[in-house]
Amino acid sequence: MKKNAFTMLDENGNEVVYDVLFTFESEETNKNYIVYTDNKVDEVTGNIEVYASIYDPNDPKSKLEAIETEKEWKVIETILETLQEEVKSKKNKENNEQ
C-alpha cells in the first residue's frame, strides 16, 4: 500500500484504494479534515472525483465522518479552489518559460 493512501470498502463491499491529497485543521470549525480521491474521472465534468471527510489525526483507527454542514463544505471548497488556481498558475508560468 502507498504511504499516503488507505483502503475502504465501497457500497458493494469491494476494497477501494484512496490516495490522500491533503489533510488540514480548520480554525473556523475546530475539526480536522482529510481530502482524498480514488482517481476516477467524473463522466460528466471530466474532473477527477475528490472526497472529503472529518477525521481524528491522533487515532489511526478512527472512522471517517461525513461532512454535514454548508459551512464545512465552504471551507473545503475554498481550499480546493485556491489549490486549483495555484496549480493552474504554476502550469502557465512553466509554459511561458519554455
VMD Tcl script that builds the backbone (N, CA, C; Angstrom):
set m [mol new atoms 294]
animate dup $m
set s [atomselect $m all]
$s set {name element resname resid chain x y z} {
  {N N MET 1 A 0.842 -1.182 0.000}
  {CA C MET 1 A 0.000 0.000 0.000}
  {C C MET 1 A 0.887 1.245 0.000}
  {N N LYS 2 A 0.442 2.263 -0.691}
  {CA C LYS 2 A 1.170 3.524 -0.733}
  {C C LYS 2 A 1.172 4.184 0.637}
  {N N LYS 3 A 2.196 4.991 0.877}
  {CA C LYS 3 A 2.308 5.655 2.179}
  {C C LYS 3 A 1.145 6.616 2.423}
  {N N ASN 4 A 0.766 7.378 1.436}
  {CA C ASN 4 A -0.309 8.360 1.592}
  {C C ASN 4 A -1.590 7.842 0.945}
  {N N ALA 5 A -1.955 6.633 1.334}
  {CA C ALA 5 A -3.160 6.018 0.799}
  {C C ALA 5 A -3.813 5.173 1.884}
  {N N PHE 6 A -5.080 4.851 1.673}
  {CA C PHE 6 A -5.791 3.954 2.579}
  {C C PHE 6 A -6.837 3.193 1.779}
  {N N THR 7 A -7.319 2.124 2.359}
  {CA C THR 7 A -8.306 1.276 1.701}
  {C C THR 7 A -9.605 1.320 2.486}
  {N N MET 8 A -10.717 1.422 1.751}
  {CA C MET 8 A -12.048 1.381 2.347}
  {C C MET 8 A -12.928 0.504 1.480}
  {N N LEU 9 A -13.997 0.016 2.059}
  {CA C LEU 9 A -14.976 -0.749 1.300}
  {C C LEU 9 A -15.985 0.209 0.677}
  {N N ASP 10 A -16.326 -0.043 -0.592}
  {CA C ASP 10 A -17.348 0.778 -1.233}
  {C C ASP 10 A -18.731 0.223 -0.902}
  {N N GLU 11 A -19.766 0.799 -1.499}
  {CA C GLU 11 A -21.140 0.397 -1.196}
  {C C GLU 11 A -21.434 -1.047 -1.599}
  {N N ASN 12 A -20.600 -1.634 -2.463}
  {CA C ASN 12 A -20.789 -3.022 -2.895}
  {C C ASN 12 A -19.890 -3.995 -2.131}
  {N N GLY 13 A -19.137 -3.484 -1.154}
  {CA C GLY 13 A -18.255 -4.333 -0.375}
  {C C GLY 13 A -16.900 -4.584 -1.006}
  {N N ASN 14 A -16.589 -3.859 -2.077}
  {CA C ASN 14 A -15.298 -4.004 -2.745}
  {C C ASN 14 A -14.276 -3.076 -2.110}
  {N N GLU 15 A -13.036 -3.561 -1.993}
  {CA C GLU 15 A -11.974 -2.714 -1.471}
  {C C GLU 15 A -11.562 -1.684 -2.514}
  {N N VAL 16 A -11.456 -0.440 -2.087}
  {CA C VAL 16 A -11.034 0.648 -2.965}
  {C C VAL 16 A -9.867 1.358 -2.294}
  {N N VAL 17 A -8.795 1.604 -3.063}
  {CA C VAL 17 A -7.645 2.329 -2.539}
  {C C VAL 17 A -7.839 3.814 -2.846}
  {N N TYR 18 A -7.701 4.637 -1.828}
  {CA C TYR 18 A -7.835 6.080 -1.960}
  {C C TYR 18 A -6.485 6.732 -1.694}
  {N N ASP 19 A -6.122 7.692 -2.524}
  {CA C ASP 19 A -4.918 8.488 -2.311}
  {C C ASP 19 A -5.279 9.714 -1.493}
  {N N VAL 20 A -4.491 9.990 -0.473}
  {CA C VAL 20 A -4.706 11.180 0.351}
  {C C VAL 20 A -4.111 12.374 -0.389}
  {N N LEU 21 A -4.914 13.365 -0.669}
  {CA C LEU 21 A -4.437 14.577 -1.334}
  {C C LEU 21 A -3.836 15.533 -0.311}
  {N N PHE 22 A -4.555 15.756 0.779}
  {CA C PHE 22 A -4.040 16.573 1.872}
  {C C PHE 22 A -4.963 16.469 3.075}
  {N N THR 23 A -4.444 16.881 4.205}
  {CA C THR 23 A -5.231 16.977 5.426}
  {C C THR 23 A -5.036 18.378 5.990}
  {N N PHE 24 A -5.986 18.825 6.782}
  {CA C PHE 24 A -5.846 20.139 7.408}
  {C C PHE 24 A -6.779 20.268 8.594}
  {N N GLU 25 A -6.429 21.196 9.459}
  {CA C GLU 25 A -7.278 21.537 10.589}
  {C C GLU 25 A -7.866 22.910 10.332}
  {N N SER 26 A -9.157 23.038 10.508}
  {CA C SER 26 A -9.827 24.316 10.295}
  {C C SER 26 A -10.004 25.039 11.620}
  {N N GLU 27 A -9.512 26.270 11.673}
  {CA C GLU 27 A -9.720 27.089 12.861}
  {C C GLU 27 A -11.186 27.513 12.977}
  {N N GLU 28 A -11.854 27.599 11.817}
  {CA C GLU 28 A -13.264 28.003 11.817}
  {C C GLU 28 A -14.162 26.974 12.483}
  {N N THR 29 A -13.900 25.685 12.193}
  {CA C THR 29 A -14.784 24.633 12.693}
  {C C THR 29 A -14.172 23.823 13.833}
  {N N ASN 30 A -12.868 24.019 14.070}
  {CA C ASN 30 A -12.139 23.245 15.080}
  {C C ASN 30 A -12.199 21.742 14.813}
  {N N LYS 31 A -12.147 21.381 13.539}
  {CA C LYS 31 A -12.159 19.973 13.146}
  {C C LYS 31 A -11.012 19.720 12.172}
  {N N ASN 32 A -10.638 18.443 12.051}
  {CA C ASN 32 A -9.621 18.020 11.101}
  {C C ASN 32 A -10.292 17.345 9.915}
  {N N TYR 33 A -9.775 17.625 8.727}
  {CA C TYR 33 A -10.356 17.094 7.501}
  {C C TYR 33 A -9.303 16.356 6.691}
  {N N ILE 34 A -9.774 15.368 5.950}
  {CA C ILE 34 A -8.934 14.644 5.020}
  {C C ILE 34 A -9.599 14.746 3.650}
  {N N VAL 35 A -8.804 15.075 2.641}
  {CA C VAL 35 A -9.303 15.188 1.270}
  {C C VAL 35 A -8.596 14.103 0.475}
  {N N TYR 36 A -9.371 13.292 -0.236}
  {CA C TYR 36 A -8.817 12.103 -0.866}
  {C C TYR 36 A -9.530 11.786 -2.187}
  {N N THR 37 A -8.941 10.870 -2.963}
  {CA C THR 37 A -9.503 10.509 -4.253}
  {C C THR 37 A -9.228 9.050 -4.565}
  {N N ASP 38 A -10.099 8.471 -5.374}
  {CA C ASP 38 A -9.848 7.134 -5.909}
  {C C ASP 38 A -9.381 7.235 -7.366}
  {N N ASN 39 A -9.151 8.469 -7.807}
  {CA C ASN 39 A -8.646 8.793 -9.145}
  {C C ASN 39 A -9.598 8.434 -10.279}
  {N N LYS 40 A -10.883 8.252 -9.961}
  {CA C LYS 40 A -11.884 8.034 -11.006}
  {C C LYS 40 A -12.245 9.379 -11.611}
  {N N VAL 41 A -12.524 9.368 -12.898}
  {CA C VAL 41 A -12.894 10.587 -13.601}
  {C C VAL 41 A -14.416 10.667 -13.688}
  {N N ASP 42 A -14.953 11.818 -13.306}
  {CA C ASP 42 A -16.385 12.065 -13.405}
  {C C ASP 42 A -16.760 12.108 -14.882}
  {N N GLU 43 A -17.727 11.294 -15.276}
  {CA C GLU 43 A -18.103 11.198 -16.688}
  {C C GLU 43 A -18.712 12.488 -17.225}
  {N N VAL 44 A -19.331 13.262 -16.366}
  {CA C VAL 44 A -19.998 14.494 -16.805}
  {C C VAL 44 A -19.001 15.646 -16.952}
  {N N THR 45 A -18.196 15.868 -15.907}
  {CA C THR 45 A -17.307 17.031 -15.908}
  {C C THR 45 A -15.917 16.734 -16.463}
  {N N GLY 46 A -15.513 15.464 -16.414}
  {CA C GLY 46 A -14.167 15.110 -16.845}
  {C C GLY 46 A -13.124 15.361 -15.769}
  {N N ASN 47 A -13.558 15.781 -14.577}
  {CA C ASN 47 A -12.651 16.031 -13.457}
  {C C ASN 47 A -12.465 14.767 -12.633}
  {N N ILE 48 A -11.328 14.671 -11.961}
  {CA C ILE 48 A -11.102 13.570 -11.038}
  {C C ILE 48 A -11.985 13.786 -9.821}
  {N N GLU 49 A -12.644 12.716 -9.376}
  {CA C GLU 49 A -13.534 12.814 -8.227}
  {C C GLU 49 A -12.707 12.948 -6.951}
  {N N VAL 50 A -13.102 13.891 -6.111}
  {CA C VAL 50 A -12.421 14.172 -4.854}
  {C C VAL 50 A -13.447 14.096 -3.735}
  {N N TYR 51 A -13.033 13.523 -2.616}
  {CA C TYR 51 A -13.913 13.355 -1.468}
  {C C TYR 51 A -13.279 14.021 -0.252}
  {N N ALA 52 A -14.092 14.324 0.738}
  {CA C ALA 52 A -13.582 14.908 1.978}
  {C C ALA 52 A -14.383 14.351 3.146}
  {N N SER 53 A -13.690 14.201 4.262}
  {CA C SER 53 A -14.323 13.693 5.480}
  {C C SER 53 A -13.659 14.328 6.691}
  {N N ILE 54 A -14.325 14.206 7.811}
  {CA C ILE 54 A -13.759 14.606 9.092}
  {C C ILE 54 A -12.999 13.397 9.635}
  {N N TYR 55 A -11.848 13.633 10.248}
  {CA C TYR 55 A -11.102 12.515 10.831}
  {C C TYR 55 A -10.363 12.975 12.082}
  {N N ASP 56 A -9.901 12.007 12.853}
  {CA C ASP 56 A -9.124 12.283 14.060}
  {C C ASP 56 A -7.671 11.915 13.780}
  {N N PRO 57 A -6.777 12.893 13.642}
  {CA C PRO 57 A -5.390 12.602 13.300}
  {C C PRO 57 A -4.627 11.903 14.418}
  {N N ASN 58 A -5.169 11.910 15.618}
  {CA C ASN 58 A -4.498 11.279 16.751}
  {C C ASN 58 A -4.907 9.826 16.959}
  {N N ASP 59 A -5.849 9.345 16.162}
  {CA C ASP 59 A -6.327 7.967 16.292}
  {C C ASP 59 A -6.233 7.277 14.931}
  {N N PRO 60 A -5.193 6.444 14.718}
  {CA C PRO 60 A -5.027 5.795 13.413}
  {C C PRO 60 A -6.184 4.856 13.042}
  {N N LYS 61 A -6.997 4.483 14.014}
  {CA C LYS 61 A -8.133 3.599 13.730}
  {C C LYS 61 A -9.460 4.357 13.680}
  {N N SER 62 A -9.388 5.688 13.684}
  {CA C SER 62 A -10.628 6.468 13.677}
  {C C SER 62 A -11.365 6.265 12.359}
  {N N LYS 63 A -12.666 6.357 12.443}
  {CA C LYS 63 A -13.505 6.236 11.246}
  {C C LYS 63 A -13.705 7.615 10.641}
  {N N LEU 64 A -13.810 7.641 9.318}
  {CA C LEU 64 A -14.099 8.906 8.643}
  {C C LEU 64 A -15.549 9.274 8.897}
  {N N GLU 65 A -15.760 10.547 9.178}
  {CA C GLU 65 A -17.107 11.033 9.448}
  {C C GLU 65 A -17.570 11.933 8.309}
  {N N ALA 66 A -18.851 11.881 8.036}
  {CA C ALA 66 A -19.430 12.698 6.972}
  {C C ALA 66 A -19.407 14.172 7.337}
  {N N ILE 67 A -19.231 14.990 6.337}
  {CA C ILE 67 A -19.326 16.441 6.492}
  {C C ILE 67 A -20.781 16.803 6.265}
  {N N GLU 68 A -21.365 17.491 7.248}
  {CA C GLU 68 A -22.805 17.692 7.198}
  {C C GLU 68 A -23.259 19.132 7.057}
  {N N THR 69 A -22.367 20.092 7.273}
  {CA C THR 69 A -22.840 21.477 7.231}
  {C C THR 69 A -22.305 22.202 5.994}
  {N N GLU 70 A -23.065 23.179 5.557}
  {CA C GLU 70 A -22.649 24.008 4.428}
  {C C GLU 70 A -21.377 24.780 4.756}
  {N N LYS 71 A -21.257 25.203 6.016}
  {CA C LYS 71 A -20.077 25.947 6.447}
  {C C LYS 71 A -18.822 25.109 6.236}
  {N N GLU 72 A -18.875 23.841 6.632}
  {CA C GLU 72 A -17.720 22.961 6.454}
  {C C GLU 72 A -17.400 22.755 4.982}
  {N N TRP 73 A -18.420 22.524 4.176}
  {CA C TRP 73 A -18.183 22.336 2.737}
  {C C TRP 73 A -17.578 23.589 2.119}
  {N N LYS 74 A -18.017 24.749 2.561}
  {CA C LYS 74 A -17.484 26.003 2.022}
  {C C LYS 74 A -15.997 26.136 2.341}
  {N N VAL 75 A -15.593 25.767 3.557}
  {CA C VAL 75 A -14.186 25.807 3.943}
  {C C VAL 75 A -13.370 24.912 3.001}
  {N N ILE 76 A -13.848 23.702 2.782}
  {CA C ILE 76 A -13.134 22.749 1.925}
  {C C ILE 76 A -13.113 23.226 0.480}
  {N N GLU 77 A -14.238 23.695 -0.026}
  {CA C GLU 77 A -14.294 24.194 -1.408}
  {C C GLU 77 A -13.336 25.360 -1.618}
  {N N THR 78 A -13.244 26.243 -0.646}
  {CA C THR 78 A -12.340 27.390 -0.764}
  {C C THR 78 A -10.892 26.922 -0.869}
  {N N ILE 79 A -10.514 25.975 -0.040}
  {CA C ILE 79 A -9.146 25.445 -0.100}
  {C C ILE 79 A -8.889 24.757 -1.437}
  {N N LEU 80 A -9.828 23.946 -1.893}
  {CA C LEU 80 A -9.660 23.259 -3.183}
  {C C LEU 80 A -9.538 24.258 -4.335}
  {N N GLU 81 A -10.354 25.289 -4.319}
  {CA C GLU 81 A -10.296 26.306 -5.374}
  {C C GLU 81 A -8.957 27.034 -5.355}
  {N N THR 82 A -8.462 27.343 -4.167}
  {CA C THR 82 A -7.171 28.018 -4.038}
  {C C THR 82 A -6.051 27.136 -4.583}
  {N N LEU 83 A -6.059 25.862 -4.208}
  {CA C LEU 83 A -5.037 24.935 -4.704}
  {C C LEU 83 A -5.118 24.776 -6.216}
  {N N GLN 84 A -6.320 24.707 -6.736}
  {CA C GLN 84 A -6.511 24.566 -8.178}
  {C C GLN 84 A -5.951 25.781 -8.917}
  {N N GLU 85 A -6.194 26.963 -8.388}
  {CA C GLU 85 A -5.661 28.180 -9.004}
  {C C GLU 85 A -4.139 28.209 -8.948}
  {N N GLU 86 A -3.559 27.744 -7.828}
  {CA C GLU 86 A -2.100 27.693 -7.714}
  {C C GLU 86 A -1.495 26.747 -8.739}
  {N N VAL 87 A -2.126 25.594 -8.947}
  {CA C VAL 87 A -1.633 24.628 -9.938}
  {C C VAL 87 A -1.724 25.223 -11.337}
  {N N LYS 88 A -2.850 25.861 -11.659}
  {CA C LYS 88 A -3.011 26.487 -12.981}
  {C C LYS 88 A -1.966 27.573 -13.198}
  {N N SER 89 A -1.750 28.395 -12.178}
  {CA C SER 89 A -0.773 29.477 -12.272}
  {C C SER 89 A 0.635 28.916 -12.498}
  {N N LYS 90 A 0.970 27.860 -11.774}
  {CA C LYS 90 A 2.286 27.239 -11.922}
  {C C LYS 90 A 2.466 26.661 -13.321}
  {N N LYS 91 A 1.420 25.995 -13.842}
  {CA C LYS 91 A 1.484 25.434 -15.202}
  {C C LYS 91 A 1.647 26.542 -16.231}
  {N N ASN 92 A 0.917 27.619 -16.076}
  {CA C ASN 92 A 1.025 28.741 -17.012}
  {C C ASN 92 A 2.407 29.342 -16.980}
  {N N LYS 93 A 2.963 29.479 -15.793}
  {CA C LYS 93 A 4.316 30.029 -15.644}
  {C C LYS 93 A 5.338 29.119 -16.315}
  {N N GLU 94 A 5.207 27.804 -16.101}
  {CA C GLU 94 A 6.126 26.839 -16.733}
  {C C GLU 94 A 6.006 26.883 -18.250}
  {N N ASN 95 A 4.779 26.989 -18.755}
  {CA C ASN 95 A 4.572 27.042 -20.205}
  {C C ASN 95 A 5.163 28.310 -20.807}
  {N N ASN 96 A 5.085 29.424 -20.086}
  {CA C ASN 96 A 5.624 30.690 -20.581}
  {C C ASN 96 A 7.152 30.704 -20.574}
  {N N GLU 97 A 7.754 29.900 -19.691}
  {CA C GLU 97 A 9.212 29.833 -19.610}
  {C C GLU 97 A 9.830 28.960 -20.692}
  {N N GLN 98 A 9.012 28.163 -21.338}
  {CA C GLN 98 A 9.531 27.241 -22.372}
  {C C GLN 98 A 9.664 27.901 -23.710}
}
mol reanalyze $m
mol bondsrecalc $m
mol representation Tube
mol addrep $m
